[in-house]
């Protein structure tokens, strides 16, 4: 089992959790953090450190946010998402985003494709006889 960063983190991106992680399994994009599922040791130290309650054990992820289990793994493995090991200041406008629902649309994927999107150049043009 692993821990998962949920929608509550989008545009809030507090990094208190990063400082307590003994295996440095957090990765960051422009406005969101993720946990690499293959690196997390399920120690649970990060969960109580998150001031917006955005971290849950995989088996405690609410039904409406189950897509974040796969999303954490996908983004953590993307080369544009870099490992973070030290606390940074939260975004200036984090308070304005606290508790707002539906923030997935605000996620800056930092070059990572959305689920189901082909890789660049992956679609063949109909004009070329696809």
C-alpha positions in Angstrom: 0.0 0.0 0.0 1.0 3.6 -0.6 -0.1 7.0 0.4 -1.8 9.3 -2.2 -2.0 13.0 -2.6 -5.5 14.1 -3.4 -7.3 17.0 -5.1 -7.2 19.2 -1.9 -3.5 19.8 -2.7 -4.1 21.3 -6.1 -3.2 25.1 -6.0 -2.6 24.8 -2.2 0.7 22.8 -2.5 1.9 23.0 1.1 5.1 21.1 1.4 5.2 20.3 5.2 4.8 16.6 4.3 8.1 16.6 2.3 10.3 17.4 5.3 9.2 14.3 7.3 9.4 11.7 4.5 12.3 9.3 5.3 12.6 8.1 1.7 12.0 11.3 -0.3 9.1 9.9 -2.4 7.5 13.3 -3.1 7.6 14.8 -6.6 6.4 18.3 -7.5 4.7 20.0 -10.5 3.9 23.7 -10.7 0.8 23.5 -8.4 0.5 20.0 -7.0 2.6 17.3 -5.2 2.5 13.6 -5.8 3.8 10.5 -4.0 5.7 7.9 -6.0 3.9 4.7 -5.2 7.0 2.5 -5.8 9.0 4.6 -3.3 6.5 5.1 -0.5 7.2 2.8 2.4 3.8 3.4 4.0 5.2 5.0 7.2 2.3 7.5 7.5 4.5 10.3 8.7 3.3 12.6 5.9 -0.4 12.3 6.4 -0.8 14.4 9.7 1.7 17.0 8.4 -0.6 18.2 5.5 -2.5 21.3 6.7 -5.2 20.7 4.1 -5.7 17.0 4.7 -4.7 16.1 1.1 -2.9 12.9 1.9 -4.6 9.5 2.5 -3.7 5.9 2.6 -4.5 4.3 -0.7 -7.3 2.2 0.8 -8.8 5.3 2.4 -9.1 7.4 -0.8 -12.7 8.5 -1.3 -14.5 7.0 -4.2 -14.8 10.3 -6.0 -11.0 10.7 -5.9 -9.8 7.2 -6.8 -8.3 8.5 -10.1 -5.6 10.2 -7.9 -4.1 6.8 -7.1 -3.1 6.3 -10.8 -2.4 10.0 -11.2 0.2 10.1 -8.4 2.1 7.2 -10.1 1.8 8.7 -13.6 3.0 12.2 -12.6 5.8 10.9 -10.2 7.3 9.0 -13.1 7.1 11.9 -15.6 10.5 13.5 -16.2 9.1 17.1 -15.8 8.0 16.2 -12.2 11.0 16.5 -10.0 11.8 15.1 -6.6 11.3 17.5 -3.7 13.0 17.0 -0.4 12.7 20.4 1.4 9.8 22.5 2.4 9.0 25.5 0.2 6.6 28.4 0.8 3.0 27.6 -0.3 1.7 29.6 -3.3 0.7 33.2 -2.4 -3.0 32.5 -3.2 -3.2 29.1 -1.4 -5.8 30.4 1.0 -8.2 31.3 -1.8 -8.1 27.6 -3.0 -8.5 25.9 0.3 -11.5 23.7 0.5 -12.8 24.4 -3.0 -14.2 21.3 -4.8 -13.5 20.5 -8.5 -9.9 21.6 -8.6 -8.7 18.8 -10.9 -9.3 21.1 -13.8 -6.8 23.5 -12.3 -4.0 20.9 -12.2 -0.9 22.0 -14.2 0.4 18.7 -15.5 3.7 20.3 -16.5 4.0 18.5 -19.8 2.4 15.2 -18.8 -0.4 14.0 -21.0 -3.9 13.5 -19.7 -5.1 9.9 -19.4 -6.1 8.6 -22.8 -4.3 11.3 -24.8 -1.9 10.0 -27.5 1.8 11.0 -27.3 2.8 14.0 -29.4 2.9 12.8 -33.0 0.9 9.7 -32.0 -2.2 10.6 -34.1 -1.9 10.0 -37.7 -3.4 12.7 -40.0 -6.4 11.7 -42.1 -4.9 13.8 -44.9 -2.0 11.3 -44.9 -4.2 8.3 -45.3 -4.6 7.2 -41.7 
